[in-house]
Amino acid sequence: MKDFITNEIKKENAVLVGLITPDQNEEKVNEYLDELAFLAETAGLTPGKRFVQRLEMPNTVTFVGKGKLEEIGNYVKEEENEVGVVIFDDELSARQLRNIEKELKIRIMDRTSLILDIFAMRAQTAHAKAQVELAQYQYLLPRLTRMWTHLERQRGGGGTIMRGPGETQLETDRRIILDKISRLKQELKEIDKQKTVQRKNRGKLVRVALVGYTNVGKSTLMTLLSKSEVFAENKLFATLDTTVRKVTIENLPFLLTDTVGFIRKLPTHLIESFKSTLDEVREADILLHVVDISHPAFEEQIEVVEKTLFEIDETEKPSILVFNKIDAFSHVVKEEDDLTPKKRENYTLEELKQTWMNKMKENCIFISARNRDNIDELKALIYNKVKEIHITRFPYNDFLYQNYEEE
């Protein structure tokens, strides 16, 4: 059986499909589809036509209704559209996947499989590749099981169970996948041991972890603070491997870690597979939660990150909310005769600063990593947080905090 991990990028036109439900209104669906389009671009696809339907809940058989599926099918069949793949914004069950493929006769993906593909493309080290491959096989296994239900066991005479050829193939495939999952878990266990030793060898230095939604500028900030080149790109999940650098502000050393970005509906397989990467978050003393203030849904992104962080580690840690990309921020000015309530996009940067600084007090700062705006203020904030922990850990090292500059 062919391994899933791949670094190939295929240029294909993609159709995007989303649902308006009681849990997500039209505005939310459009935001999610914008993000799905960005994911598709990151995967090397060309996002095009969008189909949206209003339902109480996803159709258990075809996700969308029969009429909407026919509409999508008619669009796909038109040769001038040259559609290569249809992507659904939610995870599809094996039954939905099988029925949609049967109807549309084209490659079908869901948000989870698209994210897994991007992770496969981005994986550079053996560690990251093993983590992604494990997540891919865990995603495939339950779907493989149901793909063969039409070739299930049949009863023969005398009540004996006869095995069909399809089930034999299913069992073979299942055994191969389970063997691969077992091998990858063992491989990752060995890597985890090495990583644990590496973390112990770092001594008792204070650890600061950069966390946040994907594509908010963590790697750019990492480069700025550590004065070393860290790969950064305007694409989702530009880096998967954890980067650790020793940083010194004034004369106070600490470790700074760049971690993988989070995203809405992050596949649980990935959270499980990237355990060792997320251990860096668990073992951090301080979290720098980087936020893209210019993104229209930044508040929801904050919630997504905080929820994911809680799933990883329920321990409360000192954290600083770092609002990045103030250089890209813009707002919509309300007309004087517009009496409707003020929306998020109507707030100026100063109003947002006032709101969040009142809420977070000194644990909040607004910067531009690209333009280096307020970076000195950020360093001072980090220094004070690190110093608080450093003093308790090394009570006799107070000479570190003395200013020895001559008058």
C-alpha positions in Angstrom: 0.0 0.0 0.0 1.3 3.4 -1.0 2.3 5.8 1.8 0.1 8.9 2.1 2.8 11.4 2.8 3.5 13.6 -0.2 5.1 16.9 -1.2 3.4 17.1 -4.6 1.3 20.1 -5.4 -1.5 19.7 -8.0 -3.0 22.7 -9.7 -6.7 22.0 -10.0 -9.9 24.1 -9.9 -11.9 23.5 -6.7 -15.5 24.0 -5.9 -16.3 24.9 -2.2 -19.4 23.7 -0.4 -20.8 25.0 3.0 -24.0 24.9 5.1 -26.0 27.5 6.9 -27.4 25.9 10.0 -28.8 27.1 13.3 -25.2 26.9 14.7 -23.6 29.0 11.9 -25.3 31.9 10.1 -24.6 33.1 6.6 -21.9 35.5 7.7 -20.1 32.8 9.6 -20.3 30.4 6.6 -18.8 33.0 4.3 -15.9 33.5 6.8 -15.4 29.8 6.9 -15.5 29.5 3.1 -13.0 32.3 2.8 -10.7 30.3 5.1 -11.4 27.1 3.1 -10.4 29.0 0.0 -7.1 30.1 1.6 -6.5 26.5 2.7 -7.2 25.4 -0.9 -4.7 28.0 -2.3 -2.1 26.8 0.3 -2.6 23.2 -1.0 -1.9 24.5 -4.6 -5.6 24.4 -5.7 -7.5 27.2 -7.4 -10.7 27.9 -5.4 -13.7 29.0 -7.6 -17.4 28.6 -7.4 -19.1 28.3 -4.0 -22.3 26.5 -3.1 -24.1 27.2 0.1 -27.4 25.7 1.4 -29.5 26.4 4.4 -30.4 23.2 6.4 -31.3 22.4 10.0 -28.4 19.9 10.0 -26.2 18.2 7.4 -27.9 15.5 5.4 -26.7 12.2 6.8 -26.5 10.6 3.3 -25.2 13.4 1.1 -24.3 16.3 3.5 -26.3 18.7 1.2 -29.8 18.1 -0.1 -30.5 16.1 -3.2 -31.4 19.1 -5.3 -28.2 21.0 -4.3 -26.1 18.0 -5.0 -27.6 17.8 -8.5 -26.9 21.6 -9.0 -23.2 21.0 -8.0 -23.1 18.0 -10.3 -24.4 20.0 -13.3 -21.8 22.7 -12.7 -19.0 20.1 -12.4 -20.1 18.5 -15.7 -19.7 21.7 -17.7 -16.4 21.3 -19.4 -15.4 25.0 -19.4 -15.4 24.9 -15.6 -12.6 22.3 -15.5 -13.3 21.3 -11.9 -10.9 18.8 -10.5 -12.1 18.6 -6.9 -15.1 19.5 -4.7 -14.3 20.5 -1.1 -16.8 20.4 1.8 -16.2 22.7 4.8 -17.0 20.0 7.3 -15.7 16.5 7.9 -17.7 13.9 5.9 -18.6 10.5 7.1 -17.6 7.4 5.0 -21.3 7.1 3.9 -21.5 10.8 2.8 -18.2 10.5 1.0 -19.2 7.4 -0.9 -22.6 8.7 -1.9 -21.3 12.1 -3.0 -18.5 10.5 -5.1 -21.0 8.2 -6.7 -23.2 11.2 -7.7 -20.6 13.7 -8.7 -18.0 11.2 -10.2 -15.1 13.5 -9.2 -12.5 13.7 -6.4 -14.2 14.8 -3.1 -12.4 16.3 -0.1 -13.5 17.7 3.3 -11.8 20.3 5.5 -10.0 17.6 7.5 -8.5 15.8 4.5 -7.5 19.2 3.0 -5.7 20.2 6.2 -4.0 16.8 6.3 -2.8 17.2 2.7 -1.3 20.7 3.6 0.4 19.2 6.6 1.8 16.5 4.3 3.2 19.1 1.9 4.7 21.2 4.7 6.3 18.3 6.6 10.1 18.6 6.3 11.7 16.6 9.1 11.3 12.8 9.7 9.4 13.7 12.9 6.8 15.9 11.2 6.4 13.4 8.4 5.7 10.6 10.8 3.2 12.7 12.7 1.3 13.6 9.6 1.3 10.1 8.2 -0.1 8.7 11.5 -2.9 11.3 11.3 -3.6 10.4 7.7 -4.0 6.7 8.5 -6.1 7.3 11.6 -8.4 9.4 9.4 -8.6 6.7 6.7 -9.2 3.7 8.9 -12.9 4.2 9.8 -13.7 5.3 6.3 -12.0 2.2 4.8 -14.1 0.0 7.1 -17.4 1.4 5.8 -16.3 1.6 2.1 -16.7 -2.2 2.0 -20.1 -2.6 3.6 -21.6 -3.7 0.2 -19.3 -6.7 0.3 -20.1 -7.8 3.9 -20.3 -11.3 5.2 -23.0 -13.5 3.7 -24.6 -16.5 5.5 -24.3 -19.9 3.8 -26.0 -23.2 4.5 -26.0 -24.6 8.0 -25.6 -21.1 9.5 -21.9 -20.9 8.6 -20.3 -17.5 7.7 -18.9 -17.3 4.3 -16.2 -14.6 3.6 -16.6 -12.6 0.4 -13.6 -11.5 -1.7 -14.3 -7.9 -0.7 -14.0 -8.6 3.0 -10.8 -10.4 2.4 -9.4 -7.3 0.7 -10.8 -5.2 3.5 -9.1 -7.3 6.2 -5.8 -7.1 4.3 -6.0 -3.4 3.9 -7.0 -2.9 7.6 -4.1 -5.1 8.7 -1.6 -3.1 6.6 -3.0 0.2 7.9 -3.0 -1.0 11.6 0.5 -2.2 11.2 1.6 1.2 9.8 -0.2 3.0 12.6 1.5 0.7 15.2 4.9 1.3 13.5 4.5 5.1 13.3 3.3 5.3 17.0 6.5 3.3 18.0 8.6 5.6 15.9 7.1 8.7 17.4 7.5 7.3 20.9 11.2 7.0 20.3 11.4 10.5 18.9 9.3 11.7 22.0 11.9 10.2 24.3 14.7 12.1 22.5 12.7 15.3 22.6 12.1 14.8 26.4 15.8 14.4 26.9 16.5 17.6 24.9 14.0 19.5 27.0 15.6 18.3 30.2 19.1 19.3 28.9 17.9 22.9 28.4 18.2 23.2 32.2 15.8 25.4 34.2 15.7 28.4 31.8 12.3 30.0 31.6 10.4 28.9 28.6 8.3 31.2 26.5 6.0 29.7 23.7 4.5 31.6 20.8 1.0 30.3 20.2 -1.8 31.5 18.0 -4.0 31.0 15.0 -2.3 30.0 11.8 -0.8 32.8 9.7 -0.8 35.5 12.4 2.9 36.2 12.2 4.4 34.0 14.9 7.5 33.0 12.8 8.1 36.6 11.8 8.0 37.6 15.5 10.3 34.7 16.3 12.9 35.9 13.8 12.7 39.4 15.2 13.1 38.4 18.9 15.7 35.7 18.4 17.7 37.6 15.7 17.9 34.3 13.6 16.2 33.4 10.4 13.0 31.3 10.9 11.0 30.3 7.8 7.9 32.6 7.4 5.4 32.7 4.5 2.0 34.2 3.9 0.4 30.8 3.8 -1.4 28.7 6.4 0.8 26.3 8.3 4.0 27.7 6.9 5.9 25.7 9.5 5.1 22.5 11.3 8.3 21.7 13.2 8.8 23.3 16.6 11.7 25.8 16.6 13.5 26.6 19.9 15.9 29.5 20.2 17.8 30.9 23.2 17.0 34.6 23.5 18.5 37.2 25.8 16.8 40.5 26.6 19.2 42.9 28.3 21.2 40.2 30.2 18.3 37.9 31.0 18.3 34.6 29.0 15.2 32.4 28.2 14.0 29.9 25.6 11.6 31.0 22.9 9.6 28.4 21.1 7.6 28.8 17.8 4.7 26.3 17.6 2.4 25.1 14.9 -0.6 27.4 14.3 -4.1 26.4 15.3 -7.2 26.6 13.1 -11.0 26.1 13.3 -12.1 22.5 13.2 -8.5 21.3 13.7 -8.7 17.5 13.1 -8.4 15.6 16.4 -6.0 13.1 14.6 -3.6 16.0 14.3 -3.8 17.1 17.9 -3.0 13.5 18.9 -0.2 13.0 16.4 1.5 16.3 17.2 1.6 15.4 20.9 5.4 16.1 21.2 5.1 19.4 19.4 2.3 20.4 21.7 4.4 19.3 24.7 6.3 22.5 24.2 3.1 24.4 25.0 2.4 22.2 28.0 5.9 22.8 29.4 6.0 26.5 28.7 6.2 28.9 31.6 4.8 31.9 29.6 2.5 32.0 26.5 2.7 34.8 23.9 -0.6 34.5 22.2 -0.2 36.3 18.9 -3.3 37.6 17.2 -3.8 39.1 13.7 -5.7 42.3 14.6 -6.3 43.1 10.9 -8.4 39.9 10.5 -12.2 40.5 10.5 -12.8 37.5 12.7 -9.8 37.9 15.1 -12.0 37.6 18.2 -13.3 34.2 17.1 -9.7 33.1 16.3 -8.7 34.1 19.9 -11.6 31.8 21.2 -10.4 28.9 18.9 -6.9 29.2 20.2 -7.9 29.4 23.9 -10.2 26.4 23.5 -7.5 24.4 21.9 -4.9 25.4 24.5 -7.4 24.3 27.2 -7.7 20.9 25.5 -3.9 20.6 25.5 -3.3 21.8 29.0 -5.8 22.9 31.6 -3.1 24.6 33.7 -3.4 28.4 33.7 -0.2 30.0 32.6 0.9 33.7 32.5 0.2 34.9 29.0 0.5 38.1 26.9 -1.9 38.9 24.2 0.2 40.2 21.3 -2.0 42.0 18.7 0.1 41.9 15.5 -0.3 43.5 12.1 -1.5 46.9 13.2 0.0 48.2 10.0 -2.6 46.2 8.0 -5.6 47.2 10.2 -8.5 49.1 8.7 -12.1 49.9 9.8 -15.3 51.0 8.1 -16.6 54.4 9.0 -20.3 54.5 9.8 -22.5 57.0 8.1 -23.9 59.8 10.4 -27.5 58.8 9.7 -26.8 55.1 10.3 -28.6 54.3 13.6 -27.8 50.6 13.6 -25.6 49.2 16.4 -21.9 49.6 15.9 -20.3 46.4 14.5 -16.7 45.1 15.0 -15.6 46.4 11.7 -16.7 50.0 12.7 -14.2 50.2 15.6 -11.0 52.1 15.2 -7.7 50.7 16.3 -7.6 53.2 19.2 -11.1 52.0 20.4 -10.0 48.4 20.2 -6.8 49.2 22.1 -8.8 50.9 24.8 -11.2 47.9 25.0 -8.6 45.2 25.2 -6.2 47.1 27.4 -8.9 47.7 29.9 -9.7 44.0 29.9 -6.2 42.6 29.9 -4.4 45.4 31.8 -0.6 45.2 31.2 -0.9 41.7 29.6 -1.8 43.1 26.2 0.2 44.9 23.5 -0.3 46.1 19.9 2.6 45.7 17.5 3.7 45.3 13.9 6.4 42.7 13.6 6.9 43.6 9.9 7.4 47.3 10.6 9.0 46.7 14.1 6.4 49.0 15.7 6.3 48.7 19.6 8.9 45.9 19.6 10.9 47.5 22.4 7.8 47.8 24.5 7.0 44.1 23.8 10.6 43.1 24.8 10.2 45.1 28.1 6.9 43.3 28.8 8.5 39.8 28.1 11.5 40.8 30.3 9.3 41.6 33.3 7.3 38.4 32.9 10.4 36.2 32.6 12.1 38.0 35.4 9.2 37.2 37.8 9.7 33.5 37.2 13.5 33.7 37.0 13.7 35.3 40.5 11.8 32.4 42.1 13.9 29.8 40.2 17.2 31.5 40.8 16.8 33.7 43.9 20.6 34.4 44.2 21.1 35.6 40.7 19.9 39.1 41.3 23.1 40.5 39.7 21.4 39.7 36.4 18.9 42.5 36.9 21.4 45.2 37.8 22.1 48.0 35.4 25.8 48.3 35.2 26.0 51.1 32.7 28.2 54.0 33.8 26.4 57.2 34.7 
